[in-house]
């Protein structure tokens, strides 16, 4: 994945610069994971910023804040990419809402797990 990002940055340096800046601004404004609310330094690193619609699919909205969501690495892998870095969750918002609702319902009922 890092090799892909490096090749993308070499092929499209201006786009990559703008996307990196947009992600940094978003992460500063919303540092916690949108799903599990983990702090950015919980594992000694910043949380990831995920594109709801990938850059290669819609480059015109790559830097828009509405297309970005902060996720911890675990949620990024499991929910944002459905355990495949080359894939992306087309129903990300619905998936995140369902997970949060399930956690909230379990907390209210006293169930754990």
C-alpha positions in Angstrom: 0.0 0.0 0.0 2.8 2.4 0.8 4.4 1.7 -2.6 1.0 2.5 -4.3 0.8 5.8 -2.4 4.4 6.7 -3.3 3.7 5.9 -7.0 0.5 7.9 -6.8 2.4 10.9 -5.3 5.0 10.7 -8.0 2.4 10.5 -10.7 0.1 13.2 -9.3 2.2 15.3 -6.8 -0.2 18.3 -6.7 -3.3 16.2 -6.1 -1.5 14.1 -3.4 -0.3 17.3 -1.7 -3.8 18.8 -1.6 -5.3 15.4 -0.4 -2.6 15.2 2.4 -3.4 18.7 3.5 -7.1 18.1 3.5 -6.6 14.9 5.6 -4.4 16.7 8.1 -7.1 19.5 8.5 -9.8 16.9 8.9 -7.8 14.8 11.5 -7.1 18.0 13.5 -10.9 18.9 13.6 -12.1 15.3 14.2 -9.3 13.3 15.9 -11.4 10.5 17.3 -12.5 7.4 15.4 -16.1 7.9 14.0 -17.1 4.3 14.9 -15.4 3.3 18.2 -14.3 6.8 19.5 -10.7 5.6 20.1 -8.3 8.4 20.9 -5.7 9.2 18.2 -2.8 8.2 20.4 -4.3 5.0 21.9 -1.8 2.8 20.0 0.9 5.5 19.7 -0.2 6.9 16.3 -2.8 9.2 14.7 -6.1 7.8 13.5 -6.5 7.3 9.7 -8.6 9.6 7.5 -10.6 7.5 5.1 -12.3 8.7 1.9 -15.9 7.7 1.7 -15.5 7.7 -2.1 -11.9 6.9 -3.1 -9.8 9.5 -5.0 -9.5 7.3 -8.1 -13.3 7.1 -8.3 -14.1 10.7 -7.7 -11.0 12.9 -7.8 -13.1 16.1 -7.8 -14.3 15.5 -4.2 -11.1 14.1 -2.8 -10.4 17.1 -0.6 -14.0 17.9 0.5 -14.5 17.4 4.2 -17.8 15.7 3.6 -15.9 12.9 1.8 -13.5 12.3 4.7 -14.1 10.4 7.9 -11.6 9.7 10.8 -11.2 6.0 11.6 -8.8 4.1 13.8 -6.6 1.6 11.9 -8.8 -1.3 13.0 -12.1 0.3 11.9 -10.4 1.6 8.7 -9.4 -2.0 7.8 -12.6 -3.8 8.9 -15.3 -1.2 8.1 -13.8 1.2 5.6 -12.1 -1.4 3.4 -14.0 -4.6 4.4 -10.6 -6.3 5.1 -9.2 -5.7 1.7 -7.2 -2.5 1.1 -8.1 -2.5 -2.6 -11.9 -2.5 -1.8 -14.1 0.2 -0.2 -17.3 0.2 1.7 -19.9 1.8 -0.5 -22.4 1.9 2.5 -19.9 3.3 5.0 -22.3 5.7 6.7 -25.0 3.1 7.1 -22.5 0.5 8.4 -21.1 3.0 11.0 -24.6 3.9 12.1 -25.7 0.3 12.5 -22.6 -0.5 14.6 -23.0 2.5 16.8 -26.7 1.7 17.3 -25.9 -1.9 18.2 -23.3 -0.8 20.8 -25.7 1.8 22.2 -28.5 -0.8 22.4 -26.2 -3.3 24.1 -25.0 -0.7 26.6 -28.6 0.3 27.5 -29.6 -3.4 28.0 -26.5 -4.2 30.0 -25.2 -6.8 27.5 -21.5 -6.9 26.7 -19.8 -8.3 23.7 
